[in-house]
Amino acid sequence: MNDARSYVPPFQIGEPLQGDCVGVVVESRSPEWQPGDRVGSLLGWREHYVAHASALRRIQPGPAPLSAHLGVLGMPGHTAYVGLLDVAALKDGETVFVSSAAGAVGSLVGQLAKAHGCRVIGSAGSEEKVRWLLDEAGFDAAFNYKQQSPRDGLKEGAAEGIDVYFDNVGGDHLTAAIRAMRPYGRIALCGMISVYNEGAPSPGPDNLLMQSLIAKRVNMRGFIVFDHMARHGDFQEEVGRLLAEGRVKDLETVADGIERAPEAFLDLLRGDKIGKMLVRLGPDPA
Ligand SMILES: NC(=O)c1ccc[n+]([C@@H]2O[C@H](COP(=O)([O-])OP(=O)(O)OC[C@H]3O[C@@H](n4cnc5c(N)ncnc54)[C@H](OP(=O)(O)O)[C@@H]3O)[C@@H](O)[C@H]2O)c1
């Protein structure tokens, strides 16, 4: 939202909130769209709007609720899919660590890695989230980073080291993951939420030499999901199937009404929610 240079233009005061939205067609003058059709758009958060037919994205009918197309079947799911399978080049049977593991992206990273026969360790910020990771999402190990440092959590949960780290938070999680990397490991840099609101530049990991990324031949790579649209069809096919088979669970927290958007945004940053944070703008159509 600040005016720093980034991969999306800064938020403009007075403009509608930006973000992916889903809904249904109420009325149409286009032969392409019928009332009841499910649509996605990036036209701002609005209870209703009039749009040109070509500005809308079709969401195919299916068993998943419409809201899943903002989470596990939407942009966060796509981010998890390409970050894990393409950027981190996951191989079946490897050991994977993911931070913010009970979040929108992280919860799918871990569940996908499990579906690929991997051993999975996750970190999250509450006991409730750790329980969900272990009891519902099938993680092999999980720790609460507010109770145990990422370094100790990894020593306990991944004594033999890790092959892949999917980074959503940066900071001491990244430092601890570098320490635990095995030779030829890969780090996918997806996000660094622990430093987004820092006023000054935060120090980087201080162990690039000591826990040598060079000698261990580790690959660390940042990525942005929008560069991976060519994989959208593969993502929809694989995650849609895993969801239908019950091997992937969708998890969301819903705040009702546009008035609650600021609170929902702060809850997201604070971790006072589980899974994808959504704001419901109008009556639920699905
Ligand atoms: N590269 C891309 O294309 C791309 C695309 C989408 C998202 N992202 C990034 O991916 C990350 C995950 O996004 P998301 O939408 O799935 O968000 P999310 O994980 O659903 O929500 C953010 C969570 O981060 C955790 N967190 C906040 N402060 C933290 C801290 N200091 N240390 C550790 N964890 C902290 C909180 O959960 P806890 O309770 O666990 O602390 C919070 O709920 C974000 O960094 C986001 O910016 C990148």
Ligand as a Chemical Component Dictionary entry (heavy atoms), coordinates in Angstrom:
data_LIG
# 
_chem_comp.id                   LIG 
_chem_comp.type                 NON-POLYMER 
_chem_comp.pdbx_formal_charge   0 
_chem_comp.three_letter_code    LIG 
# 
loop_
_chem_comp_atom.comp_id 
_chem_comp_atom.atom_id 
_chem_comp_atom.alt_atom_id 
_chem_comp_atom.type_symbol 
_chem_comp_atom.charge 
_chem_comp_atom.model_Cartn_x 
_chem_comp_atom.model_Cartn_y 
_chem_comp_atom.model_Cartn_z 
_chem_comp_atom.pdbx_ordinal 
LIG N1  N1  N 0  5.621  -14.033 -4.915 1  
LIG C1  C1  C 0  4.326  -13.998 -5.211 2  
LIG O1  O1  O 0  3.919  -14.000 -6.367 3  
LIG C2  C2  C 0  3.342  -13.980 -4.071 4  
LIG C3  C3  C 0  1.958  -14.192 -4.309 5  
LIG C4  C4  C 0  1.080  -14.209 -3.202 6  
LIG C5  C5  C 0  1.570  -14.020 -1.911 7  
LIG N2  N2  N 1  2.911  -13.774 -1.740 8  
LIG C6  C6  C 0  3.487  -13.638 -0.394 9  
LIG O2  O2  O 0  3.381  -14.916 0.202  10 
LIG C7  C7  C 0  3.255  -14.787 1.625  11 
LIG C8  C8  C 0  1.997  -15.525 2.077  12 
LIG O3  O3  O 0  0.864  -14.841 1.535  13 
LIG P1  P1  P 0  -0.609 -15.288 1.960  14 
LIG O4  O4  O 0  -1.555 -14.509 1.132  15 
LIG O5  O5  O -1 -0.687 -16.784 1.967  16 
LIG O6  O6  O 0  -0.696 -14.737 3.438  17 
LIG P2  P2  P 0  -1.044 -15.574 4.724  18 
LIG O7  O7  O 0  0.081  -16.530 4.970  19 
LIG O8  O8  O 0  -2.424 -16.136 4.547  20 
LIG O9  O9  O 0  -1.106 -14.462 5.851  21 
LIG C9  C9  C 0  0.014  -13.869 6.375  22 
LIG C10 C10 C 0  0.493  -14.597 7.645  23 
LIG O10 O10 O 0  1.872  -14.341 7.888  24 
LIG C11 C11 C 0  2.136  -14.637 9.231  25 
LIG N3  N3  N 0  3.056  -13.637 9.795  26 
LIG C12 C12 C 0  2.820  -12.328 10.001 27 
LIG N4  N4  N 0  3.900  -11.733 10.569 28 
LIG C13 C13 C 0  4.829  -12.703 10.711 29 
LIG C14 C14 C 0  6.151  -12.738 11.241 30 
LIG N5  N5  N 0  6.740  -11.638 11.738 31 
LIG N6  N6  N 0  6.822  -13.906 11.211 32 
LIG C15 C15 C 0  6.255  -15.025 10.739 33 
LIG N7  N7  N 0  4.992  -15.065 10.221 34 
LIG C16 C16 C 0  4.294  -13.911 10.215 35 
LIG C17 C17 C 0  0.799  -14.602 9.990  36 
LIG O11 O11 O 0  0.428  -15.911 10.385 37 
LIG P3  P3  P 0  1.042  -16.595 11.722 38 
LIG O12 O12 O 0  -0.081 -16.709 12.692 39 
LIG O13 O13 O 0  1.555  -17.917 11.287 40 
LIG O14 O14 O 0  2.114  -15.668 12.239 41 
LIG C18 C18 C 0  -0.145 -14.083 8.899  42 
LIG O15 O15 O 0  -1.448 -14.549 9.030  43 
LIG C19 C19 C 0  3.213  -13.288 1.906  44 
LIG O16 O16 O 0  4.514  -12.880 2.253  45 
LIG C20 C20 C 0  2.797  -12.686 0.566  46 
LIG O17 O17 O 0  3.251  -11.378 0.436  47 
LIG C21 C21 C 0  3.786  -13.761 -2.789 48 
# 
loop_
_chem_comp_bond.comp_id 
_chem_comp_bond.atom_id_1 
_chem_comp_bond.atom_id_2 
_chem_comp_bond.value_order 
_chem_comp_bond.pdbx_ordinal 
LIG N1  C1  SING 1  
LIG C1  O1  DOUB 2  
LIG C1  C2  SING 3  
LIG C2  C3  SING 4  
LIG C2  C21 DOUB 5  
LIG C3  C4  DOUB 6  
LIG C4  C5  SING 7  
LIG C5  N2  DOUB 8  
LIG N2  C6  SING 9  
LIG N2  C21 SING 10 
LIG C6  O2  SING 11 
LIG C6  C20 SING 12 
LIG O2  C7  SING 13 
LIG C7  C8  SING 14 
LIG C7  C19 SING 15 
LIG C8  O3  SING 16 
LIG O3  P1  SING 17 
LIG P1  O4  DOUB 18 
LIG P1  O5  SING 19 
LIG P1  O6  SING 20 
LIG O6  P2  SING 21 
LIG P2  O7  DOUB 22 
LIG P2  O8  SING 23 
LIG P2  O9  SING 24 
LIG O9  C9  SING 25 
LIG C9  C10 SING 26 
LIG C10 O10 SING 27 
LIG C10 C18 SING 28 
LIG O10 C11 SING 29 
LIG C11 N3  SING 30 
LIG C11 C17 SING 31 
LIG N3  C12 SING 32 
LIG N3  C16 SING 33 
LIG C12 N4  DOUB 34 
LIG N4  C13 SING 35 
LIG C13 C14 SING 36 
LIG C13 C16 DOUB 37 
LIG C14 N5  SING 38 
LIG C14 N6  DOUB 39 
LIG N6  C15 SING 40 
LIG C15 N7  DOUB 41 
LIG N7  C16 SING 42 
LIG C17 O11 SING 43 
LIG C17 C18 SING 44 
LIG O11 P3  SING 45 
LIG P3  O12 DOUB 46 
LIG P3  O13 SING 47 
LIG P3  O14 SING 48 
LIG C18 O15 SING 49 
LIG C19 O16 SING 50 
LIG C19 C20 SING 51 
LIG C20 O17 SING 52 
# 
